[in-house]
Amino acid sequence: MDSYATLLKREDACESGNEFDGRLGLRISSIFVIMVGSLFGALFPVFARRWSQSGGFPQWAFFVAKYFGSGVIIATAFIHLLAPAEEALTNECLTGPITEYSWVEGIVLMTIVVLFFVELMVMRFSRFGQGHVHDEEGHAHTHLPDESTVSNDSTEPKNHILGEDHLGHTREHHDNSDDESPNYIHAVEDYAAQLTSIFILEFGIIFHSIFIGLTLAVSGEEFITLYIVLVFHQTFEGLGLGSRLATIPWPKSKRNTPYFLGLAFGVSTPIAIAIGLGVRNSYPPTGRTTLIVNGVFDSISAGILIYTALVELMAHEFMFSHSMRKAPISHVLIAFFLLCAGAALMAVLGKWA
């Protein structure tokens, strides 16, 4: 029995409890404050896009939210996910195979390759890109059905918002809504590719949000600082996700999907905080199992966001977007500045969370 206890103690060498120090009322308040900030960040771009098309909201606000949010996602991948994953999986108290290889980089690499394969198969089997009409520069055009088949949230405004094309495709609306028409098929293909991308992004962000919620719930003397930082962190991260949700041409049958996805993000951290408070007497944020699970999922999430940031948000939005390539250089530079501003702000927040 003594030898078993000794072995168990060795296995749980990282186990150190947590630094929970009371202030339960303030911690409970964080559930609602962070929920409000997260929901605002995730849903504001969706509403802004809808209102801008009806003339009730300035289109520049959506433009700012989109590119600022893209910068937030880029910084989140490297500063808020990759660095903590490295710290968790290289903790000096860990022993065994986990210490014998650079698992963070390996997991990120595997995640990126898997995501590329998934998107490749989606594009292949949805016949994405076939039968497109090409302009004189060889750019493909995605044809969407008219307003009878696409929700008002995704119809093209008269004043085109720069960079809203996905995968370098510009959108043209036709009056043929036949389910068998080429226009309808192309719209479905574009929708399938974008939907795959957004679900991948949401998966990565939500897992990250769950772990930071658990950490906040049982934090010690740094609770106040972490509380304040996470309010901004989740708001800006939601802005990055929401700007992606707002660009998808949701059909009328799926017009509520972006709101549900935004809601899922908005409640992920508050639910995690509530769970953390419920197990505050037993949850060890620096325990062996916690470190490994946190490190592995942060690595997966980092791979997801790195792939999304480099492929979707930078390459496609800036270099392969037909509208961005035709835009005045001043507009391109403004978009680039907004992206840098979002990345810089989240990088600064990374000092505390």
C-alpha positions as CSV (number, residue, x, y, z in Angstrom):
1,M,0.0,0.0,0.0
2,D,2.8,2.4,0.9
3,S,4.6,1.6,-2.5
4,Y,1.3,2.4,-4.3
5,A,0.9,5.7,-2.5
6,T,4.5,6.6,-3.3
7,L,3.9,5.7,-7.0
8,L,0.7,7.7,-7.0
9,K,2.4,10.7,-5.5
10,R,5.1,10.5,-8.1
11,E,2.5,10.4,-10.9
12,D,0.9,13.5,-9.4
13,A,4.1,15.4,-8.8
14,C,2.5,18.4,-10.5
15,E,-0.5,18.4,-8.3
16,S,-0.5,21.5,-6.2
17,G,-4.2,22.4,-5.8
18,N,-5.2,25.9,-6.8
19,E,-4.9,29.4,-5.4
20,F,-8.6,30.1,-4.9
21,D,-8.9,32.8,-2.3
22,G,-12.6,33.6,-1.9
23,R,-14.3,36.7,-3.4
24,L,-17.0,34.4,-4.7
25,G,-19.4,37.2,-5.5
26,L,-16.9,38.9,-7.7
27,R,-16.1,35.7,-9.5
28,I,-19.8,35.0,-10.1
29,S,-20.1,38.5,-11.6
30,S,-17.4,37.6,-14.1
31,I,-19.7,35.0,-15.6
32,F,-22.2,37.7,-16.6
33,V,-19.7,40.5,-17.5
34,I,-17.6,38.2,-19.7
35,M,-20.8,36.8,-21.3
36,V,-22.0,40.3,-22.3
37,G,-18.6,41.2,-23.7
38,S,-18.3,37.9,-25.6
39,L,-21.8,38.1,-27.1
40,F,-21.3,41.7,-28.1
41,G,-18.0,40.9,-29.9
42,A,-19.4,37.8,-31.7
43,L,-22.7,39.2,-32.7
44,F,-21.9,42.9,-33.4
45,P,-20.3,42.2,-36.9
46,V,-23.3,40.0,-37.8
47,F,-25.8,42.8,-37.0
48,A,-23.5,45.4,-38.5
49,R,-23.4,43.6,-41.8
50,R,-27.2,43.3,-41.8
51,W,-27.8,46.9,-40.9
52,S,-25.2,48.2,-43.3
53,Q,-27.0,46.5,-46.2
54,S,-30.3,48.1,-45.2
55,G,-28.7,51.5,-44.9
56,G,-29.1,51.7,-41.1
57,F,-25.4,51.2,-40.2
58,P,-22.2,52.7,-41.7
59,Q,-20.4,50.1,-43.8
60,W,-17.0,51.4,-42.6
61,A,-17.9,50.0,-39.2
62,F,-18.1,46.5,-40.6
63,F,-14.9,47.0,-42.5
64,V,-13.1,48.0,-39.3
65,A,-14.6,45.1,-37.3
66,K,-13.6,42.6,-40.0
67,Y,-9.9,43.5,-40.4
68,F,-9.4,44.4,-36.7
69,G,-10.9,41.0,-35.8
70,S,-8.6,39.2,-38.3
71,G,-5.6,40.7,-36.5
72,V,-7.0,39.5,-33.1
73,I,-7.3,35.9,-34.4
74,I,-3.7,36.0,-35.7
75,A,-2.3,37.2,-32.3
76,T,-4.5,34.7,-30.4
77,A,-3.0,31.9,-32.4
78,F,0.6,32.7,-31.5
79,I,0.5,34.6,-28.2
80,H,-2.6,33.2,-26.4
81,L,-2.4,29.6,-27.6
82,L,1.0,28.5,-28.9
83,A,3.0,30.1,-26.0
84,P,0.8,28.7,-23.2
85,A,0.8,25.2,-24.9
86,E,4.6,25.3,-24.9
87,E,4.7,26.4,-21.3
88,A,2.2,23.6,-20.3
89,L,3.9,20.7,-22.1
90,T,7.4,21.7,-21.1
91,N,6.6,22.1,-17.4
92,E,9.5,20.8,-15.4
93,C,7.3,18.6,-13.3
94,L,6.2,16.5,-16.3
95,T,7.9,13.2,-16.9
96,G,7.8,10.4,-19.5
97,P,7.3,10.5,-23.3
98,I,5.7,13.9,-23.1
99,T,9.1,15.4,-22.4
100,E,11.0,13.5,-25.1
101,Y,9.7,15.3,-28.1
102,S,8.6,18.8,-29.2
103,W,4.9,17.9,-29.0
104,V,3.6,21.4,-29.4
105,E,5.2,21.9,-32.8
106,G,4.3,18.3,-33.8
107,I,0.6,18.7,-32.9
108,V,0.4,22.1,-34.6
109,L,1.9,20.5,-37.7
110,M,-0.5,17.6,-37.7
111,T,-3.4,19.9,-37.2
112,I,-2.5,22.1,-40.1
113,V,-2.0,19.1,-42.4
114,V,-5.4,17.6,-41.3
115,L,-7.2,20.9,-41.9
116,F,-5.7,21.3,-45.3
117,F,-6.8,17.8,-46.2
118,V,-10.3,18.4,-44.9
119,E,-10.7,21.6,-46.9
120,L,-9.2,19.9,-50.0
121,M,-11.8,17.1,-49.8
122,V,-14.6,19.5,-49.2
123,M,-13.6,21.5,-52.3
124,R,-13.1,18.3,-54.3
125,F,-16.3,16.5,-53.5
126,S,-18.5,19.6,-53.6
127,R,-17.0,20.3,-57.1
128,F,-16.0,23.7,-55.7
129,G,-14.6,25.9,-58.5
130,Q,-15.9,24.0,-61.5
131,G,-17.7,25.7,-64.2
132,H,-16.9,29.2,-63.0
133,V,-16.8,32.0,-65.5
134,H,-13.4,33.7,-65.6
135,D,-12.7,37.3,-66.3
136,E,-9.7,38.6,-68.3
137,E,-7.4,38.0,-65.3
138,G,-8.5,34.5,-64.7
139,H,-10.3,35.2,-61.5
140,A,-13.2,32.9,-60.7
141,H,-16.6,34.3,-60.0
142,T,-19.0,32.7,-57.5
143,H,-22.6,33.1,-58.6
144,L,-25.1,33.4,-55.8
145,P,-28.9,33.0,-56.2
146,D,-31.0,36.1,-55.9
147,E,-32.6,37.4,-52.7
148,S,-35.3,34.8,-52.8
149,T,-32.8,32.1,-51.8
150,V,-30.2,34.1,-49.8
151,S,-31.0,35.9,-46.6
152,N,-30.8,39.6,-46.3
153,D,-27.7,39.2,-44.1
154,S,-25.7,38.1,-47.1
155,T,-27.0,40.0,-50.1
156,E,-24.6,42.3,-51.8
157,P,-24.9,45.9,-50.8
158,K,-24.8,48.6,-53.4
159,N,-21.6,50.0,-51.9
160,H,-19.4,47.0,-52.1
161,I,-17.4,46.3,-48.9
162,L,-13.8,45.7,-49.7
163,G,-12.4,42.3,-49.1
164,E,-15.7,40.6,-48.5
165,D,-15.0,38.1,-51.3
166,H,-14.0,34.6,-50.0
167,L,-11.3,32.6,-51.7
168,G,-10.8,35.4,-54.2
169,H,-14.3,35.1,-55.6
170,T,-16.5,38.0,-56.4
171,R,-20.2,37.6,-56.1
172,E,-22.7,38.3,-58.8
173,H,-26.4,38.0,-58.3
174,H,-28.7,36.4,-60.9
175,D,-32.4,36.0,-61.1
176,N,-32.3,32.2,-61.5
177,S,-33.1,30.4,-58.3
178,D,-33.6,26.9,-59.8
179,D,-32.0,24.3,-57.5
180,E,-30.5,22.7,-60.6
181,S,-29.1,25.8,-62.1
182,P,-25.3,26.4,-62.2
183,N,-25.8,29.6,-60.2
184,Y,-27.4,27.7,-57.4
185,I,-24.8,24.9,-57.5
186,H,-22.0,27.4,-57.3
187,A,-23.6,29.1,-54.3
188,V,-23.9,25.8,-52.5
189,E,-20.3,25.0,-53.2
190,D,-19.1,28.4,-51.9
191,Y,-21.3,28.0,-48.9
192,A,-20.0,24.5,-48.1
193,A,-16.3,25.7,-48.2
194,Q,-16.9,28.7,-46.0
195,L,-19.0,26.7,-43.6
196,T,-16.2,24.2,-43.1
197,S,-13.8,27.0,-42.4
198,I,-16.0,28.7,-39.9
199,F,-16.7,25.6,-37.9
200,I,-13.0,24.8,-37.7
201,L,-12.3,28.3,-36.5
202,E,-15.1,28.1,-33.9
203,F,-13.9,24.8,-32.6
204,G,-10.4,26.2,-32.0
205,I,-11.6,29.4,-30.3
206,I,-14.2,27.6,-28.0
207,F,-11.7,25.1,-26.6
208,H,-9.4,28.0,-25.8
209,S,-12.2,29.9,-24.1
210,I,-13.1,26.9,-21.9
211,F,-9.7,26.6,-20.5
212,I,-9.2,30.2,-19.7
213,G,-12.6,30.2,-18.0
214,L,-11.5,27.4,-15.7
215,T,-8.3,29.2,-15.0
216,L,-10.1,32.4,-14.0
217,A,-12.5,30.6,-11.7
218,V,-9.7,29.3,-9.4
219,S,-7.1,32.0,-9.8
220,G,-5.6,33.6,-6.7
221,E,-4.3,37.1,-6.1
222,E,-4.0,37.9,-9.8
223,F,-7.8,37.4,-10.2
224,I,-8.7,41.1,-10.6
225,T,-6.1,41.6,-13.3
226,L,-7.1,38.4,-15.1
227,Y,-10.7,39.3,-14.8
228,I,-10.3,42.7,-16.5
229,V,-8.0,41.4,-19.2
230,L,-10.3,38.5,-20.1
231,V,-13.2,40.9,-20.5
232,F,-11.3,42.6,-23.3
233,H,-9.7,39.4,-24.5
234,Q,-13.1,37.6,-25.1
235,T,-14.7,40.7,-26.6
236,F,-12.0,41.1,-29.2
237,E,-11.7,37.4,-29.8
238,G,-15.5,37.4,-30.4
239,L,-15.1,40.3,-32.8
240,G,-12.7,38.2,-34.8
241,L,-15.1,35.2,-34.9
242,G,-18.1,37.4,-35.6
243,S,-16.4,39.1,-38.6
244,R,-16.0,35.7,-40.1
245,L,-19.6,34.7,-39.4
246,A,-20.8,37.9,-41.1
247,T,-19.1,37.3,-44.4
248,I,-20.7,34.0,-45.1
249,P,-23.6,34.1,-47.6
250,W,-26.1,32.3,-45.4
251,P,-29.2,31.0,-47.2
252,K,-32.5,31.9,-45.7
253,S,-32.9,28.4,-44.3
254,K,-29.7,28.9,-42.3
255,R,-30.0,32.7,-41.6
256,N,-30.0,32.1,-37.8
257,T,-26.9,29.9,-37.9
258,P,-24.4,32.8,-37.3
259,Y,-26.4,33.9,-34.3
260,F,-26.3,30.4,-32.8
261,L,-22.5,30.1,-33.5
262,G,-22.0,33.5,-31.9
263,L,-24.1,32.5,-28.9
264,A,-22.1,29.2,-28.5
265,F,-18.9,31.3,-28.3
266,G,-20.5,33.8,-25.9
267,V,-21.5,31.2,-23.3
268,S,-18.4,29.0,-23.5
269,T,-16.2,30.9,-21.1
270,P,-19.0,31.8,-18.6
271,I,-20.0,28.1,-18.5
272,A,-16.4,27.2,-17.9
273,I,-16.1,29.7,-15.1
274,A,-19.3,28.3,-13.5
275,I,-17.9,24.8,-13.7
276,G,-14.6,26.0,-12.3
277,L,-16.3,27.5,-9.3
278,G,-18.2,24.3,-8.8
279,V,-15.0,22.3,-8.5
280,R,-12.9,25.0,-7.0
281,N,-11.9,22.8,-4.1
282,S,-10.6,20.0,-6.3
283,Y,-9.6,21.5,-9.6
284,P,-5.7,21.7,-10.0
285,P,-4.7,24.0,-12.8
286,T,-1.1,22.9,-12.5
287,G,-1.8,19.2,-12.1
288,R,-0.2,16.7,-14.4
289,T,-3.4,15.7,-16.2
290,T,-4.5,19.3,-16.5
291,L,-1.2,20.5,-17.9
292,I,-1.2,17.7,-20.6
293,V,-4.8,18.2,-21.6
294,N,-4.5,22.0,-21.6
295,G,-1.3,21.8,-23.6
296,V,-2.6,19.4,-26.2
297,F,-5.8,21.3,-26.8
298,D,-4.1,24.6,-26.9
299,S,-1.7,23.1,-29.5
300,I,-4.6,21.9,-31.6
301,S,-6.4,25.3,-31.3
302,A,-3.1,27.1,-32.2
303,G,-2.8,25.0,-35.3
304,I,-6.4,25.7,-36.3
305,L,-6.0,29.5,-35.8
306,I,-2.6,29.6,-37.5
307,Y,-4.0,27.8,-40.5
308,T,-7.1,30.1,-40.6
309,A,-5.0,33.2,-40.0
310,L,-2.4,32.6,-42.7
311,V,-4.6,31.0,-45.3
312,E,-8.0,32.6,-44.9
313,L,-7.4,35.9,-43.3
314,M,-4.2,37.0,-44.9
315,A,-3.5,35.2,-48.1
316,H,-7.1,35.0,-49.4
317,E,-8.4,38.3,-48.0
318,F,-5.5,40.5,-49.2
319,M,-3.7,38.8,-52.1
320,F,-6.4,36.6,-53.7
321,S,-9.4,38.8,-53.1
322,H,-10.5,40.3,-56.4
323,S,-12.0,43.4,-54.8
324,M,-9.0,44.0,-52.6
325,R,-6.6,43.8,-55.7
326,K,-8.8,46.4,-57.5
327,A,-9.1,48.7,-54.5
328,P,-7.1,51.9,-54.0
329,I,-3.9,51.4,-52.2
330,S,-5.1,53.6,-49.4
331,H,-7.9,51.2,-48.6
332,V,-5.5,48.2,-48.7
333,L,-3.2,50.0,-46.3
334,I,-6.0,50.9,-44.0
335,A,-7.1,47.3,-43.9
336,F,-3.5,46.2,-43.2
337,F,-3.2,48.8,-40.4
338,L,-6.4,47.5,-38.8
339,L,-5.1,44.0,-38.9
340,C,-1.9,45.1,-37.3
341,A,-3.8,47.0,-34.6
342,G,-5.9,44.0,-33.7
343,A,-2.8,41.8,-33.5
344,A,-0.9,44.3,-31.5
345,L,-3.7,44.8,-29.0
346,M,-4.1,41.1,-28.4
347,A,-0.3,40.7,-28.2
348,V,-0.2,43.3,-25.4
349,L,-3.1,41.5,-23.6
350,G,-1.0,38.4,-23.7
351,K,1.3,39.8,-21.0
352,W,-1.5,39.1,-18.5
353,A,-3.7,36.4,-20.1
